[in-house]
Amino acid sequence: MTTIRSIPLVLLVSVATLLFPPSATASTWYVTQSGTGDATTIQAGIDLASTGDTVLVAPGVYTDTLLVTIQGEQKVANVHLTKEISLIAEGDTTNTIIDGRDSDVAIFVEGVGSGGLIQGFRISTVFAIFLCPAPSPGESDSEAQLAPQADFRVGVWCENSAVTIEHCALEGNGIAVELHTSPVTIRGCRFARDARGVWCYSG
């Protein structure tokens, strides 16, 4: 006759936990300038977030800056995104604004994969009036006009990234979106008063 022995419940739970680990739940971090959320600046909200999280930004004009290194040069940016998170405006492009008038780059995206999202913001660096560049020796007028300008402020600069930029308004930038080895998806965005639209170096 076969004897059936009971298996301790603790052992069963332990085995089940190993075979089916609990799934991590994504968090939402709320940015409000009034201090009623989790952070008062967009960058502070991003710093709190982990991969897969959402940073929800309340309506307002966000002008905070930080120093970043872009291609070996120190630049001023409003936001530095380095995580696969969703950065989403709670309002829309009329009332949730990243204002980079004191910045070289409004949003610097670095090393972010296809899970990254920027949605619903007005992104503006309020570029200064510029003179059309004169052609260099051996360069045509049209080539000179198309050459990137080192002093142009950039709305979104992407480096080695594949984020989605969705339903944003890119207005008043020297270059609206600058891509460096970045197969970025741009969907449902509005471009206005930008000296350059999307400047793609590769990707």
C-alpha positions in Angstrom: 0.0 0.0 0.0 1.4 3.5 -1.0 1.7 5.9 1.8 0.9 9.6 1.0 2.8 12.1 3.1 1.7 15.6 3.5 4.0 18.4 2.1 4.4 21.4 4.4 2.5 24.5 3.2 5.6 26.6 3.6 7.5 24.4 1.2 4.7 24.6 -1.4 4.6 28.4 -1.2 8.4 28.6 -1.5 8.4 26.5 -4.6 5.5 28.5 -6.2 7.4 31.7 -5.5 10.5 30.4 -7.3 8.5 29.1 -10.3 6.2 32.2 -10.5 7.9 35.3 -9.0 5.5 38.2 -8.3 5.5 40.7 -11.2 6.9 44.1 -10.5 4.3 46.8 -10.7 5.1 50.1 -12.4 4.7 53.3 -10.4 3.5 56.8 -11.3 5.4 59.8 -10.0 3.5 63.1 -10.0 5.4 66.4 -10.7 3.7 69.6 -9.4 5.3 72.9 -9.0 3.1 73.6 -6.0 4.8 70.8 -4.0 1.7 68.6 -3.6 3.2 65.8 -5.7 6.2 63.6 -5.5 8.6 66.2 -7.0 8.6 69.9 -8.0 10.8 69.6 -11.1 10.6 67.2 -14.1 14.2 66.1 -13.5 13.5 65.2 -9.9 10.5 63.1 -11.0 12.7 61.3 -13.5 15.3 60.7 -10.9 12.7 59.0 -8.7 11.4 56.7 -11.5 12.6 53.3 -12.5 12.3 51.5 -15.9 8.6 51.1 -16.8 7.4 53.9 -14.5 5.4 57.0 -15.6 6.3 60.5 -14.7 3.1 62.6 -14.9 3.8 66.3 -15.1 1.1 68.8 -14.0 0.4 71.9 -16.1 2.9 74.7 -15.8 6.0 76.3 -17.3 9.1 74.3 -16.4 12.4 76.2 -16.7 14.7 74.4 -14.3 18.1 73.6 -15.8 21.1 71.2 -15.2 24.5 70.6 -16.7 24.9 67.7 -19.1 27.8 66.4 -21.2 26.9 66.0 -24.9 29.6 64.7 -27.2 32.3 65.8 -24.9 31.0 69.3 -24.4 29.2 70.7 -21.3 25.7 72.0 -22.1 22.7 73.4 -20.3 19.6 71.3 -20.5 16.2 71.4 -18.9 15.7 67.6 -18.8 18.1 64.7 -19.0 16.3 61.4 -19.8 18.3 58.2 -19.4 15.6 55.7 -18.5 12.9 53.8 -20.4 10.0 55.6 -18.7 6.9 57.4 -19.9 7.2 61.2 -19.5 3.7 62.5 -19.9 2.1 65.9 -19.7 -1.0 65.8 -17.6 -2.3 68.8 -19.5 -1.5 69.5 -23.1 0.7 71.6 -25.4 -1.1 74.8 -24.4 -0.4 74.6 -20.7 2.4 72.1 -20.0 5.6 73.7 -21.3 9.3 72.9 -21.1 10.8 76.4 -21.6 14.5 76.2 -22.6 15.1 79.9 -23.3 18.1 79.6 -20.9 19.2 76.2 -22.2 21.2 74.8 -25.1 18.9 71.8 -25.2 15.4 71.4 -23.7 15.4 67.6 -23.5 18.5 65.5 -23.8 17.7 61.8 -24.3 20.6 59.5 -23.9 20.7 55.7 -24.2 16.9 55.2 -23.9 15.3 52.2 -25.8 12.0 51.9 -27.5 10.2 51.7 -24.2 10.7 55.4 -23.6 8.0 58.0 -24.3 7.7 61.8 -24.3 4.1 62.9 -24.7 2.0 66.0 -24.7 4.5 68.8 -24.0 5.2 72.1 -25.7 9.0 72.2 -26.1 10.6 75.5 -26.9 14.0 77.0 -26.7 13.0 80.4 -28.1 15.9 80.6 -30.5 17.4 84.0 -31.3 17.2 85.7 -34.6 20.0 84.3 -36.8 21.8 85.3 -40.0 21.9 83.0 -42.9 25.5 81.6 -43.1 27.7 82.4 -45.9 29.0 79.4 -47.9 32.5 78.2 -47.3 35.0 77.9 -50.2 33.7 75.2 -52.6 30.2 75.1 -50.9 27.0 76.2 -52.5 24.5 78.6 -51.0 22.0 75.7 -50.5 24.6 73.6 -48.7 25.5 76.4 -46.4 21.8 76.9 -45.5 21.4 73.2 -44.7 24.6 73.0 -42.5 23.8 72.5 -38.8 24.5 75.6 -36.7 26.6 75.1 -33.6 24.7 77.9 -31.8 21.3 76.7 -32.6 19.3 75.6 -29.5 17.7 72.2 -29.7 14.3 71.1 -28.6 15.0 67.4 -28.2 18.5 65.9 -28.7 18.6 62.1 -28.9 21.8 60.2 -28.6 21.7 56.4 -29.1 18.0 56.3 -28.3 14.8 54.9 -29.8 12.1 56.8 -27.8 8.7 57.8 -29.1 7.9 61.6 -29.2 4.2 61.9 -29.4 1.6 64.7 -29.5 4.2 67.4 -28.6 4.5 70.9 -30.0 8.1 71.8 -31.0 8.0 75.6 -31.4 10.7 78.2 -31.6 13.8 76.0 -31.7 17.0 76.3 -33.7 16.6 72.6 -34.4 13.4 70.9 -33.3 14.7 67.3 -33.0 18.3 66.3 -33.5 19.1 62.6 -33.9 22.4 60.9 -33.4 22.3 57.1 -34.0 18.7 57.3 -32.9 15.8 55.5 -34.7 13.2 57.7 -32.9 9.5 57.6 -33.6 7.8 61.0 -34.0 4.0 60.8 -34.1 1.3 63.5 -34.1 3.7 66.4 -33.3 3.4 70.0 -34.4 6.4 72.0 -35.6 6.3 75.8 -35.8 8.9 78.6 -36.0 11.8 76.1 -35.9 14.8 77.0 -38.0 15.3 73.3 -38.7 12.8 70.5 -38.2 14.2 67.0 -37.7 18.0 66.9 -38.2 19.0 63.2 -38.6 22.7 62.3 -38.4 22.1 58.6 -38.4 19.3 56.2 -37.4 
